[in-house]
Amino acid sequence: MKNLVLPSLRSFAAIFFPELCPGCMNTLHETERLICWGCQLTLPKTDHLWDFQNEVWEKMNQFVRVERVVSLFDFNKNSRVQSIVGSIKI
Ligand SMILES: [Zn+2]
């Protein structure tokens, strides 16, 4: 049986405590979870899944011999990626 009370309470609580996207600080839509669609589409993705000898792999291999290193996004200071990672760490 579908719970009808919980979504109503969430909507009511969102009036006073809206859920914000940690990347852009805009209010999240009901269908969005954690990160807004705008940020998901514009985050700087890498192609490390297909490029095995990428720059992260080269840096890591200077210290430890690894077969494969993958990063999903480019990380820069004061970027949306940093804001999102910071909100996850809390
Ligand atoms: Zn956002």
PDB file of the backbone (N, CA, C, O) and the ligand in Angstrom, with CONECT records:
HET     ZN  A 101       1
ATOM      1  N   MET A   1       0.838  -1.179   0.000  1.00  0.00           N
ATOM      2  CA  MET A   1       0.000   0.000   0.000  1.00  0.00           C
ATOM      3  C   MET A   1       0.883   1.242   0.000  1.00  0.00           C
ATOM      4  O   MET A   1       1.848   1.330   0.759  1.00  0.00           O
ATOM      5  N   LYS A   2       0.553   2.170  -0.832  1.00  0.00           N
ATOM      6  CA  LYS A   2       1.365   3.375  -0.988  1.00  0.00           C
ATOM      7  C   LYS A   2       1.100   4.345   0.159  1.00  0.00           C
ATOM      8  O   LYS A   2      -0.047   4.614   0.517  1.00  0.00           O
ATOM      9  N   ASN A   3       2.175   4.855   0.717  1.00  0.00           N
ATOM     10  CA  ASN A   3       2.055   5.804   1.817  1.00  0.00           C
ATOM     11  C   ASN A   3       1.729   7.188   1.256  1.00  0.00           C
ATOM     12  O   ASN A   3       2.513   7.746   0.488  1.00  0.00           O
ATOM     13  N   LEU A   4       0.588   7.738   1.632  1.00  0.00           N
ATOM     14  CA  LEU A   4       0.158   9.031   1.124  1.00  0.00           C
ATOM     15  C   LEU A   4       0.539  10.176   2.060  1.00  0.00           C
ATOM     16  O   LEU A   4       0.555  11.336   1.648  1.00  0.00           O
ATOM     17  N   VAL A   5       0.840   9.862   3.294  1.00  0.00           N
ATOM     18  CA  VAL A   5       1.128  10.905   4.282  1.00  0.00           C
ATOM     19  C   VAL A   5       2.547  11.432   4.133  1.00  0.00           C
ATOM     20  O   VAL A   5       2.775  12.639   4.207  1.00  0.00           O
ATOM     21  N   LEU A   6       3.504  10.529   3.923  1.00  0.00           N
ATOM     22  CA  LEU A   6       4.911  10.932   3.871  1.00  0.00           C
ATOM     23  C   LEU A   6       5.205  11.942   2.754  1.00  0.00           C
ATOM     24  O   LEU A   6       5.874  12.940   3.025  1.00  0.00           O
ATOM     25  N   PRO A   7       4.743  11.736   1.516  1.00  0.00           N
ATOM     26  CA  PRO A   7       4.990  12.761   0.489  1.00  0.00           C
ATOM     27  C   PRO A   7       4.358  14.105   0.834  1.00  0.00           C
ATOM     28  O   PRO A   7       4.923  15.150   0.511  1.00  0.00           O
ATOM     29  N   SER A   8       3.207  14.094   1.477  1.00  0.00           N
ATOM     30  CA  SER A   8       2.560  15.344   1.863  1.00  0.00           C
ATOM     31  C   SER A   8       3.378  16.073   2.923  1.00  0.00           C
ATOM     32  O   SER A   8       3.528  17.293   2.864  1.00  0.00           O
ATOM     33  N   LEU A   9       3.902  15.335   3.881  1.00  0.00           N
ATOM     34  CA  LEU A   9       4.745  15.945   4.916  1.00  0.00           C
ATOM     35  C   LEU A   9       6.020  16.520   4.319  1.00  0.00           C
ATOM     36  O   LEU A   9       6.477  17.591   4.718  1.00  0.00           O
ATOM     37  N   ARG A  10       6.596  15.790   3.345  1.00  0.00           N
ATOM     38  CA  ARG A  10       7.807  16.301   2.684  1.00  0.00           C
ATOM     39  C   ARG A  10       7.519  17.603   1.954  1.00  0.00           C
ATOM     40  O   ARG A  10       8.306  18.547   2.029  1.00  0.00           O
ATOM     41  N   SER A  11       6.399  17.658   1.250  1.00  0.00           N
ATOM     42  CA  SER A  11       6.044  18.878   0.521  1.00  0.00           C
ATOM     43  C   SER A  11       5.818  20.036   1.481  1.00  0.00           C
ATOM     44  O   SER A  11       6.224  21.166   1.210  1.00  0.00           O
ATOM     45  N   PHE A  12       5.170  19.752   2.601  1.00  0.00           N
ATOM     46  CA  PHE A  12       4.927  20.802   3.594  1.00  0.00           C
ATOM     47  C   PHE A  12       6.246  21.285   4.203  1.00  0.00           C
ATOM     48  O   PHE A  12       6.455  22.489   4.351  1.00  0.00           O
ATOM     49  N   ALA A  13       7.119  20.368   4.551  1.00  0.00           N
ATOM     50  CA  ALA A  13       8.417  20.736   5.140  1.00  0.00           C
ATOM     51  C   ALA A  13       9.272  21.508   4.132  1.00  0.00           C
ATOM     52  O   ALA A  13      10.063  22.367   4.522  1.00  0.00           O
ATOM     53  N   ALA A  14       9.116  21.207   2.837  1.00  0.00           N
ATOM     54  CA  ALA A  14       9.916  21.881   1.811  1.00  0.00           C
ATOM     55  C   ALA A  14       9.561  23.359   1.695  1.00  0.00           C
ATOM     56  O   ALA A  14      10.353  24.142   1.171  1.00  0.00           O
ATOM     57  N   ILE A  15       8.399  23.748   2.170  1.00  0.00           N
ATOM     58  CA  ILE A  15       8.031  25.167   2.150  1.00  0.00           C
ATOM     59  C   ILE A  15       8.968  25.951   3.065  1.00  0.00           C
ATOM     60  O   ILE A  15       9.407  27.048   2.719  1.00  0.00           O
ATOM     61  N   PHE A  16       9.268  25.393   4.215  1.00  0.00           N
ATOM     62  CA  PHE A  16      10.121  26.074   5.193  1.00  0.00           C
ATOM     63  C   PHE A  16      11.594  25.704   5.072  1.00  0.00           C
ATOM     64  O   PHE A  16      12.474  26.524   5.335  1.00  0.00           O
ATOM     65  N   PHE A  17      11.851  24.478   4.676  1.00  0.00           N
ATOM     66  CA  PHE A  17      13.233  23.982   4.549  1.00  0.00           C
ATOM     67  C   PHE A  17      13.410  23.352   3.170  1.00  0.00           C
ATOM     68  O   PHE A  17      13.451  22.127   3.052  1.00  0.00           O
ATOM     69  N   PRO A  18      13.514  24.165   2.138  1.00  0.00           N
ATOM     70  CA  PRO A  18      13.635  23.589   0.790  1.00  0.00           C
ATOM     71  C   PRO A  18      14.955  22.852   0.604  1.00  0.00           C
ATOM     72  O   PRO A  18      15.992  23.268   1.121  1.00  0.00           O
ATOM     73  N   GLU A  19      14.902  21.756  -0.138  1.00  0.00           N
ATOM     74  CA  GLU A  19      16.126  21.025  -0.457  1.00  0.00           C
ATOM     75  C   GLU A  19      16.845  21.772  -1.569  1.00  0.00           C
ATOM     76  O   GLU A  19      16.253  22.088  -2.600  1.00  0.00           O
ATOM     77  N   LEU A  20      18.125  22.050  -1.353  1.00  0.00           N
ATOM     78  CA  LEU A  20      18.906  22.811  -2.316  1.00  0.00           C
ATOM     79  C   LEU A  20      19.937  21.930  -2.999  1.00  0.00           C
ATOM     80  O   LEU A  20      20.494  21.008  -2.402  1.00  0.00           O
ATOM     81  N   CYS A  21      20.172  22.236  -4.250  1.00  0.00           N
ATOM     82  CA  CYS A  21      21.234  21.549  -4.992  1.00  0.00           C
ATOM     83  C   CYS A  21      22.572  22.085  -4.472  1.00  0.00           C
ATOM     84  O   CYS A  21      22.768  23.301  -4.468  1.00  0.00           O
ATOM     85  N   PRO A  22      23.498  21.228  -4.036  1.00  0.00           N
ATOM     86  CA  PRO A  22      24.780  21.720  -3.524  1.00  0.00           C
ATOM     87  C   PRO A  22      25.670  22.311  -4.605  1.00  0.00           C
ATOM     88  O   PRO A  22      26.636  23.008  -4.293  1.00  0.00           O
ATOM     89  N   GLY A  23      25.367  22.047  -5.861  1.00  0.00           N
ATOM     90  CA  GLY A  23      26.184  22.581  -6.947  1.00  0.00           C
ATOM     91  C   GLY A  23      25.857  24.020  -7.283  1.00  0.00           C
ATOM     92  O   GLY A  23      26.759  24.832  -7.491  1.00  0.00           O
ATOM     93  N   CYS A  24      24.555  24.348  -7.341  1.00  0.00           N
ATOM     94  CA  CYS A  24      24.151  25.693  -7.765  1.00  0.00           C
ATOM     95  C   CYS A  24      23.286  26.405  -6.726  1.00  0.00           C
ATOM     96  O   CYS A  24      22.956  27.579  -6.895  1.00  0.00           O
ATOM     97  N   MET A  25      22.918  25.706  -5.656  1.00  0.00           N
ATOM     98  CA  MET A  25      22.105  26.243  -4.567  1.00  0.00           C
ATOM     99  C   MET A  25      20.685  26.636  -5.003  1.00  0.00           C
ATOM    100  O   MET A  25      20.021  27.409  -4.313  1.00  0.00           O
ATOM    101  N   ASN A  26      20.221  26.112  -6.134  1.00  0.00           N
ATOM    102  CA  ASN A  26      18.832  26.288  -6.531  1.00  0.00           C
ATOM    103  C   ASN A  26      17.971  25.242  -5.836  1.00  0.00           C
ATOM    104  O   ASN A  26      18.463  24.186  -5.440  1.00  0.00           O
ATOM    105  N   THR A  27      16.685  25.540  -5.691  1.00  0.00           N
ATOM    106  CA  THR A  27      15.767  24.599  -5.063  1.00  0.00           C
ATOM    107  C   THR A  27      15.592  23.378  -5.955  1.00  0.00           C
ATOM    108  O   THR A  27      15.425  23.503  -7.168  1.00  0.00           O
ATOM    109  N   LEU A  28      15.631  22.194  -5.344  1.00  0.00           N
ATOM    110  CA  LEU A  28      15.441  20.961  -6.104  1.00  0.00           C
ATOM    111  C   LEU A  28      13.973  20.762  -6.431  1.00  0.00           C
ATOM    112  O   LEU A  28      13.107  21.028  -5.597  1.00  0.00           O
ATOM    113  N   HIS A  29      13.692  20.304  -7.619  1.00  0.00           N
ATOM    114  CA  HIS A  29      12.339  19.955  -8.033  1.00  0.00           C
ATOM    115  C   HIS A  29      11.972  18.625  -7.369  1.00  0.00           C
ATOM    116  O   HIS A  29      12.851  17.878  -6.939  1.00  0.00           O
ATOM    117  N   GLU A  30      10.692  18.338  -7.288  1.00  0.00           N
ATOM    118  CA  GLU A  30      10.238  17.093  -6.643  1.00  0.00           C
ATOM    119  C   GLU A  30      10.849  15.851  -7.266  1.00  0.00           C
ATOM    120  O   GLU A  30      11.074  14.859  -6.573  1.00  0.00           O
ATOM    121  N   THR A  31      11.119  15.892  -8.558  1.00  0.00           N
ATOM    122  CA  THR A  31      11.660  14.711  -9.242  1.00  0.00           C
ATOM    123  C   THR A  31      13.176  14.615  -9.147  1.00  0.00           C
ATOM    124  O   THR A  31      13.756  13.618  -9.577  1.00  0.00           O
ATOM    125  N   GLU A  32      13.826  15.630  -8.595  1.00  0.00           N
ATOM    126  CA  GLU A  32      15.289  15.628  -8.509  1.00  0.00           C
ATOM    127  C   GLU A  32      15.733  15.124  -7.136  1.00  0.00           C
ATOM    128  O   GLU A  32      15.094  15.407  -6.123  1.00  0.00           O
ATOM    129  N   ARG A  33      16.815  14.388  -7.116  1.00  0.00           N
ATOM    130  CA  ARG A  33      17.385  13.857  -5.879  1.00  0.00           C
ATOM    131  C   ARG A  33      18.833  14.307  -5.779  1.00  0.00           C
ATOM    132  O   ARG A  33      19.620  14.065  -6.694  1.00  0.00           O
ATOM    133  N   LEU A  34      19.188  14.949  -4.698  1.00  0.00           N
ATOM    134  CA  LEU A  34      20.557  15.360  -4.349  1.00  0.00           C
ATOM    135  C   LEU A  34      21.132  16.443  -5.252  1.00  0.00           C
ATOM    136  O   LEU A  34      21.599  17.468  -4.756  1.00  0.00           O
ATOM    137  N   ILE A  35      21.108  16.236  -6.577  1.00  0.00           N
ATOM    138  CA  ILE A  35      21.702  17.195  -7.524  1.00  0.00           C
ATOM    139  C   ILE A  35      20.674  17.508  -8.598  1.00  0.00           C
ATOM    140  O   ILE A  35      19.976  16.614  -9.076  1.00  0.00           O
ATOM    141  N   CYS A  36      20.579  18.801  -8.984  1.00  0.00           N
ATOM    142  CA  CYS A  36      19.586  19.183  -9.994  1.00  0.00           C
ATOM    143  C   CYS A  36      20.018  18.685 -11.382  1.00  0.00           C
ATOM    144  O   CYS A  36      21.185  18.368 -11.612  1.00  0.00           O
ATOM    145  N   TRP A  37      19.049  18.626 -12.292  1.00  0.00           N
ATOM    146  CA  TRP A  37      19.333  18.157 -13.652  1.00  0.00           C
ATOM    147  C   TRP A  37      20.314  19.088 -14.345  1.00  0.00           C
ATOM    148  O   TRP A  37      21.170  18.630 -15.102  1.00  0.00           O
ATOM    149  N   GLY A  38      20.203  20.389 -14.096  1.00  0.00           N
ATOM    150  CA  GLY A  38      21.110  21.341 -14.729  1.00  0.00           C
ATOM    151  C   GLY A  38      22.563  21.052 -14.389  1.00  0.00           C
ATOM    152  O   GLY A  38      23.433  21.077 -15.259  1.00  0.00           O
ATOM    153  N   CYS A  39      22.818  20.778 -13.113  1.00  0.00           N
ATOM    154  CA  CYS A  39      24.192  20.462 -12.704  1.00  0.00           C
ATOM    155  C   CYS A  39      24.626  19.109 -13.263  1.00  0.00           C
ATOM    156  O   CYS A  39      25.768  18.951 -13.695  1.00  0.00           O
ATOM    157  N   GLN A  40      23.721  18.137 -13.255  1.00  0.00           N
ATOM    158  CA  GLN A  40      24.087  16.816 -13.777  1.00  0.00           C
ATOM    159  C   GLN A  40      24.506  16.898 -15.240  1.00  0.00           C
ATOM    160  O   GLN A  40      25.401  16.178 -15.684  1.00  0.00           O
ATOM    161  N   LEU A  41      23.850  17.780 -15.980  1.00  0.00           N
ATOM    162  CA  LEU A  41      24.156  17.885 -17.408  1.00  0.00           C
ATOM    163  C   LEU A  41      25.398  18.711 -17.686  1.00  0.00           C
ATOM    164  O   LEU A  41      26.040  18.531 -18.721  1.00  0.00           O
ATOM    165  N   THR A  42      25.752  19.623 -16.768  1.00  0.00           N
ATOM    166  CA  THR A  42      26.860  20.534 -17.059  1.00  0.00           C
ATOM    167  C   THR A  42      28.140  20.239 -16.274  1.00  0.00           C
ATOM    168  O   THR A  42      29.146  20.920 -16.472  1.00  0.00           O
ATOM    169  N   LEU A  43      28.124  19.247 -15.396  1.00  0.00           N
ATOM    170  CA  LEU A  43      29.358  18.926 -14.663  1.00  0.00           C
ATOM    171  C   LEU A  43      30.431  18.460 -15.643  1.00  0.00           C
ATOM    172  O   LEU A  43      30.132  17.757 -16.609  1.00  0.00           O
ATOM    173  N   PRO A  44      31.690  18.855 -15.394  1.00  0.00           N
ATOM    174  CA  PRO A  44      32.766  18.523 -16.345  1.00  0.00           C
ATOM    175  C   PRO A  44      33.182  17.053 -16.248  1.00  0.00           C
ATOM    176  O   PRO A  44      33.991  16.687 -15.395  1.00  0.00           O
ATOM    177  N   LYS A  45      32.637  16.234 -17.106  1.00  0.00           N
ATOM    178  CA  LYS A  45      32.944  14.793 -17.088  1.00  0.00           C
ATOM    179  C   LYS A  45      34.271  14.524 -17.798  1.00  0.00           C
ATOM    180  O   LYS A  45      34.672  15.254 -18.704  1.00  0.00           O
ATOM    181  N   THR A  46      34.936  13.458 -17.361  1.00  0.00           N
ATOM    182  CA  THR A  46      36.180  13.035 -18.022  1.00  0.00           C
ATOM    183  C   THR A  46      35.864  11.852 -18.932  1.00  0.00           C
ATOM    184  O   THR A  46      34.756  11.315 -18.907  1.00  0.00           O
ATOM    185  N   ASP A  47      36.838  11.458 -19.725  1.00  0.00           N
ATOM    186  CA  ASP A  47      36.665  10.261 -20.559  1.00  0.00           C
ATOM    187  C   ASP A  47      37.584   9.141 -20.074  1.00  0.00           C
ATOM    188  O   ASP A  47      38.059   8.325 -20.864  1.00  0.00           O
ATOM    189  N   HIS A  48      37.827   9.114 -18.756  1.00  0.00           N
ATOM    190  CA  HIS A  48      38.764   8.144 -18.200  1.00  0.00           C
ATOM    191  C   HIS A  48      38.271   6.703 -18.280  1.00  0.00           C
ATOM    192  O   HIS A  48      39.067   5.767 -18.195  1.00  0.00           O
ATOM    193  N   LEU A  49      36.977   6.523 -18.441  1.00  0.00           N
ATOM    194  CA  LEU A  49      36.477   5.153 -18.555  1.00  0.00           C
ATOM    195  C   LEU A  49      37.015   4.479 -19.811  1.00  0.00           C
ATOM    196  O   LEU A  49      37.156   3.257 -19.861  1.00  0.00           O
ATOM    197  N   TRP A  50      37.311   5.283 -20.816  1.00  0.00           N
ATOM    198  CA  TRP A  50      37.766   4.727 -22.105  1.00  0.00           C
ATOM    199  C   TRP A  50      39.247   4.970 -22.335  1.00  0.00           C
ATOM    200  O   TRP A  50      39.872   4.298 -23.156  1.00  0.00           O
ATOM    201  N   ASP A  51      39.814   5.939 -21.605  1.00  0.00           N
ATOM    202  CA  ASP A  51      41.227   6.274 -21.749  1.00  0.00           C
ATOM    203  C   ASP A  51      41.977   5.709 -20.543  1.00  0.00           C
ATOM    204  O   ASP A  51      42.015   6.332 -19.482  1.00  0.00           O
ATOM    205  N   PHE A  52      42.568   4.534 -20.709  1.00  0.00           N
ATOM    206  CA  PHE A  52      43.192   3.859 -19.570  1.00  0.00           C
ATOM    207  C   PHE A  52      44.442   4.563 -19.074  1.00  0.00           C
ATOM    208  O   PHE A  52      44.722   4.534 -17.875  1.00  0.00           O
ATOM    209  N   GLN A  53      45.196   5.192 -19.955  1.00  0.00           N
ATOM    210  CA  GLN A  53      46.421   5.874 -19.539  1.00  0.00           C
ATOM    211  C   GLN A  53      46.155   7.374 -19.482  1.00  0.00           C
ATOM    212  O   GLN A  53      46.746   8.150 -20.233  1.00  0.00           O
ATOM    213  N   ASN A  54      45.278   7.762 -18.601  1.00  0.00           N
ATOM    214  CA  ASN A  54      44.895   9.167 -18.455  1.00  0.00           C
ATOM    215  C   ASN A  54      45.846   9.879 -17.492  1.00  0.00           C
ATOM    216  O   ASN A  54      46.744   9.254 -16.926  1.00  0.00           O
ATOM    217  N   GLU A  55      45.650  11.180 -17.308  1.00  0.00           N
ATOM    218  CA  GLU A  55      46.566  11.969 -16.477  1.00  0.00           C
ATOM    219  C   GLU A  55      46.541  11.542 -15.013  1.00  0.00           C
ATOM    220  O   GLU A  55      47.570  11.613 -14.341  1.00  0.00           O
ATOM    221  N   VAL A  56      45.404  11.106 -14.508  1.00  0.00           N
ATOM    222  CA  VAL A  56      45.325  10.645 -13.124  1.00  0.00           C
ATOM    223  C   VAL A  56      46.111   9.348 -12.962  1.00  0.00           C
ATOM    224  O   VAL A  56      46.800   9.153 -11.961  1.00  0.00           O
ATOM    225  N   TRP A  57      46.006   8.473 -13.942  1.00  0.00           N
ATOM    226  CA  TRP A  57      46.767   7.220 -13.914  1.00  0.00           C
ATOM    227  C   TRP A  57      48.270   7.513 -13.918  1.00  0.00           C
ATOM    228  O   TRP A  57      49.036   6.881 -13.190  1.00  0.00           O
ATOM    229  N   GLU A  58      48.685   8.488 -14.756  1.00  0.00           N
ATOM    230  CA  GLU A  58      50.103   8.830 -14.821  1.00  0.00           C
ATOM    231  C   GLU A  58      50.616   9.379 -13.485  1.00  0.00           C
ATOM    232  O   GLU A  58      51.708   9.019 -13.044  1.00  0.00           O
ATOM    233  N   LYS A  59      49.831  10.247 -12.842  1.00  0.00           N
ATOM    234  CA  LYS A  59      50.245  10.799 -11.546  1.00  0.00           C
ATOM    235  C   LYS A  59      50.294   9.715 -10.480  1.00  0.00           C
ATOM    236  O   LYS A  59      51.231   9.667  -9.683  1.00  0.00           O
ATOM    237  N   MET A  60      49.295   8.850 -10.463  1.00  0.00           N
ATOM    238  CA  MET A  60      49.219   7.778  -9.460  1.00  0.00           C
ATOM    239  C   MET A  60      50.360   6.779  -9.638  1.00  0.00           C
ATOM    240  O   MET A  60      50.907   6.269  -8.660  1.00  0.00           O
ATOM    241  N   ASN A  61      50.710   6.508 -10.878  1.00  0.00           N
ATOM    242  CA  ASN A  61      51.767   5.527 -11.157  1.00  0.00           C
ATOM    243  C   ASN A  61      53.145   6.009 -10.741  1.00  0.00           C
ATOM    244  O   ASN A  61      54.080   5.211 -10.679  1.00  0.00           O
ATOM    245  N   GLN A  62      53.293   7.297 -10.454  1.00  0.00           N
ATOM    246  CA  GLN A  62      54.568   7.791  -9.947  1.00  0.00           C
ATOM    247  C   GLN A  62      54.834   7.288  -8.533  1.00  0.00           C
ATOM    248  O   GLN A  62      55.986   7.152  -8.120  1.00  0.00           O
ATOM    249  N   PHE A  63      53.767   7.013  -7.798  1.00  0.00           N
ATOM    250  CA  PHE A  63      53.910   6.607  -6.392  1.00  0.00           C
ATOM    251  C   PHE A  63      53.638   5.121  -6.184  1.00  0.00           C
ATOM    252  O   PHE A  63      54.365   4.440  -5.460  1.00  0.00           O
ATOM    253  N   VAL A  64      52.598   4.636  -6.817  1.00  0.00           N
ATOM    254  CA  VAL A  64      52.196   3.245  -6.651  1.00  0.00           C
ATOM    255  C   VAL A  64      51.870   2.684  -8.030  1.00  0.00           C
ATOM    256  O   VAL A  64      51.239   3.346  -8.854  1.00  0.00           O
ATOM    257  N   ARG A  65      52.310   1.460  -8.263  1.00  0.00           N
ATOM    258  CA  ARG A  65      52.009   0.835  -9.552  1.00  0.00           C
ATOM    259  C   ARG A  65      50.552   0.364  -9.544  1.00  0.00           C
ATOM    260  O   ARG A  65      50.164  -0.520  -8.779  1.00  0.00           O
ATOM    261  N   VAL A  66      49.771   0.978 -10.413  1.00  0.00           N
ATOM    262  CA  VAL A  66      48.346   0.626 -10.503  1.00  0.00           C
ATOM    263  C   VAL A  66      48.024   0.286 -11.950  1.00  0.00           C
ATOM    264  O   VAL A  66      48.662   0.764 -12.888  1.00  0.00           O
ATOM    265  N   GLU A  67      47.021  -0.549 -12.089  1.00  0.00           N
ATOM    266  CA  GLU A  67      46.627  -0.970 -13.430  1.00  0.00           C
ATOM    267  C   GLU A  67      45.683   0.041 -14.080  1.00  0.00           C
ATOM    268  O   GLU A  67      45.767   0.320 -15.276  1.00  0.00           O
ATOM    269  N   ARG A  68      44.780   0.580 -13.255  1.00  0.00           N
ATOM    270  CA  ARG A  68      43.775   1.469 -13.838  1.00  0.00           C
ATOM    271  C   ARG A  68      43.283   2.474 -12.797  1.00  0.00           C
ATOM    272  O   ARG A  68      43.041   2.113 -11.645  1.00  0.00           O
ATOM    273  N   VAL A  69      43.140   3.716 -13.202  1.00  0.00           N
ATOM    274  CA  VAL A  69      42.603   4.764 -12.345  1.00  0.00           C
ATOM    275  C   VAL A  69      41.557   5.517 -13.142  1.00  0.00           C
ATOM    276  O   VAL A  69      41.780   5.879 -14.297  1.00  0.00           O
ATOM    277  N   VAL A  70      40.411   5.749 -12.514  1.00  0.00           N
ATOM    278  CA  VAL A  70      39.311   6.423 -13.194  1.00  0.00           C
ATOM    279  C   VAL A  70      38.764   7.519 -12.302  1.00  0.00           C
ATOM    280  O   VAL A  70      38.519   7.294 -11.117  1.00  0.00           O
ATOM    281  N   SER A  71      38.574   8.693 -12.857  1.00  0.00           N
ATOM    282  CA  SER A  71      37.834   9.737 -12.160  1.00  0.00           C
ATOM    283  C   SER A  71      36.658  10.124 -13.056  1.00  0.00           C
ATOM    284  O   SER A  71      36.789  10.199 -14.278  1.00  0.00           O
ATOM    285  N   LEU A  72      35.533  10.362 -12.440  1.00  0.00           N
ATOM    286  CA  LEU A  72      34.326  10.641 -13.212  1.00  0.00           C
ATOM    287  C   LEU A  72      34.269  12.092 -13.653  1.00  0.00           C
ATOM    288  O   LEU A  72      33.832  12.386 -14.766  1.00  0.00           O
ATOM    289  N   PHE A  73      34.717  13.028 -12.766  1.00  0.00           N
ATOM    290  CA  PHE A  73      34.637  14.451 -13.073  1.00  0.00           C
ATOM    291  C   PHE A  73      35.993  15.120 -12.903  1.00  0.00           C
ATOM    292  O   PHE A  73      36.841  14.646 -12.147  1.00  0.00           O
ATOM    293  N   ASP A  74      36.187  16.228 -13.616  1.00  0.00           N
ATOM    294  CA  ASP A  74      37.345  17.081 -13.390  1.00  0.00           C
ATOM    295  C   ASP A  74      37.098  17.867 -12.107  1.00  0.00           C
ATOM    296  O   ASP A  74      36.035  18.461 -11.929  1.00  0.00           O
ATOM    297  N   PHE A  75      38.081  17.866 -11.220  1.00  0.00           N
ATOM    298  CA  PHE A  75      37.942  18.558  -9.944  1.00  0.00           C
ATOM    299  C   PHE A  75      38.787  19.816  -9.958  1.00  0.00           C
ATOM    300  O   PHE A  75      40.000  19.747 -10.155  1.00  0.00           O
ATOM    301  N   ASN A  76      38.157  20.969  -9.750  1.00  0.00           N
ATOM    302  CA  ASN A  76      38.869  22.237  -9.626  1.00  0.00           C
ATOM    303  C   ASN A  76      38.376  22.947  -8.376  1.00  0.00           C
ATOM    304  O   ASN A  76      37.236  22.757  -7.951  1.00  0.00           O
ATOM    305  N   LYS A  77      39.246  23.767  -7.790  1.00  0.00           N
ATOM    306  CA  LYS A  77      38.840  24.527  -6.605  1.00  0.00           C
ATOM    307  C   LYS A  77      37.744  25.513  -6.977  1.00  0.00           C
ATOM    308  O   LYS A  77      37.719  26.047  -8.086  1.00  0.00           O
ATOM    309  N   ASN A  78      36.840  25.747  -6.036  1.00  0.00           N
ATOM    310  CA  ASN A  78      35.716  26.678  -6.194  1.00  0.00           C
ATOM    311  C   ASN A  78      34.816  26.322  -7.377  1.00  0.00           C
ATOM    312  O   ASN A  78      34.276  27.214  -8.032  1.00  0.00           O
ATOM    313  N   SER A  79      34.654  25.045  -7.652  1.00  0.00           N
ATOM    314  CA  SER A  79      33.789  24.611  -8.744  1.00  0.00           C
ATOM    315  C   SER A  79      32.546  23.919  -8.177  1.00  0.00           C
ATOM    316  O   SER A  79      32.454  23.679  -6.973  1.00  0.00           O
ATOM    317  N   ARG A  80      31.603  23.606  -9.046  1.00  0.00           N
ATOM    318  CA  ARG A  80      30.403  22.878  -8.623  1.00  0.00           C
ATOM    319  C   ARG A  80      30.766  21.498  -8.086  1.00  0.00           C
ATOM    320  O   ARG A  80      30.163  21.019  -7.126  1.00  0.00           O
ATOM    321  N   VAL A  81      31.748  20.868  -8.707  1.00  0.00           N
ATOM    322  CA  VAL A  81      32.162  19.535  -8.250  1.00  0.00           C
ATOM    323  C   VAL A  81      32.667  19.618  -6.815  1.00  0.00           C
ATOM    324  O   VAL A  81      32.353  18.744  -6.007  1.00  0.00           O
ATOM    325  N   GLN A  82      33.440  20.644  -6.480  1.00  0.00           N
ATOM    326  CA  GLN A  82      33.938  20.790  -5.119  1.00  0.00           C
ATOM    327  C   GLN A  82      32.780  21.002  -4.143  1.00  0.00           C
ATOM    328  O   GLN A  82      32.786  20.438  -3.049  1.00  0.00           O
ATOM    329  N   SER A  83      31.789  21.808  -4.527  1.00  0.00           N
ATOM    330  CA  SER A  83      30.628  22.035  -3.646  1.00  0.00           C
ATOM    331  C   SER A  83      29.873  20.738  -3.402  1.00  0.00           C
ATOM    332  O   SER A  83      29.465  20.453  -2.276  1.00  0.00           O
ATOM    333  N   ILE A  84      29.689  19.958  -4.454  1.00  0.00           N
ATOM    334  CA  ILE A  84      28.939  18.703  -4.312  1.00  0.00           C
ATOM    335  C   ILE A  84      29.713  17.705  -3.459  1.00  0.00           C
ATOM    336  O   ILE A  84      29.134  17.060  -2.584  1.00  0.00           O
ATOM    337  N   VAL A  85      31.008  17.571  -3.702  1.00  0.00           N
ATOM    338  CA  VAL A  85      31.828  16.643  -2.904  1.00  0.00           C
ATOM    339  C   VAL A  85      31.842  17.086  -1.449  1.00  0.00           C
ATOM    340  O   VAL A  85      31.763  16.251  -0.548  1.00  0.00           O
ATOM    341  N   GLY A  86      31.944  18.402  -1.206  1.00  0.00           N
ATOM    342  CA  GLY A  86      31.925  18.915   0.159  1.00  0.00           C
ATOM    343  C   GLY A  86      30.614  18.612   0.868  1.00  0.00           C
ATOM    344  O   GLY A  86      30.613  18.322   2.064  1.00  0.00           O
ATOM    345  N   SER A  87      29.504  18.674   0.151  1.00  0.00           N
ATOM    346  CA  SER A  87      28.215  18.389   0.787  1.00  0.00           C
ATOM    347  C   SER A  87      28.057  16.898   1.064  1.00  0.00           C
ATOM    348  O   SER A  87      27.350  16.514   1.996  1.00  0.00           O
ATOM    349  N   ILE A  88      28.701  16.062   0.272  1.00  0.00           N
ATOM    350  CA  ILE A  88      28.635  14.608   0.507  1.00  0.00           C
ATOM    351  C   ILE A  88      29.458  14.237   1.734  1.00  0.00           C
ATOM    352  O   ILE A  88      29.077  13.345   2.492  1.00  0.00           O
ATOM    353  N   LYS A  89      30.585  14.915   1.933  1.00  0.00           N
ATOM    354  CA  LYS A  89      31.479  14.579   3.039  1.00  0.00           C
ATOM    355  C   LYS A  89      30.875  14.915   4.401  1.00  0.00           C
ATOM    356  O   LYS A  89      31.282  14.335   5.407  1.00  0.00           O
ATOM    357  N   ILE A  90      29.926  15.828   4.454  1.00  0.00           N
ATOM    358  CA  ILE A  90      29.353  16.252   5.738  1.00  0.00           C
ATOM    359  C   ILE A  90      28.490  15.158   6.314  1.00  0.00           C
ATOM    360  O   ILE A  90      27.919  15.325   7.391  1.00  0.00           O
TER     361      ILE A  90
HETATM  362 ZN    ZN A 101      22.364  22.407  -9.368  1.00  0.00          ZN2+
END
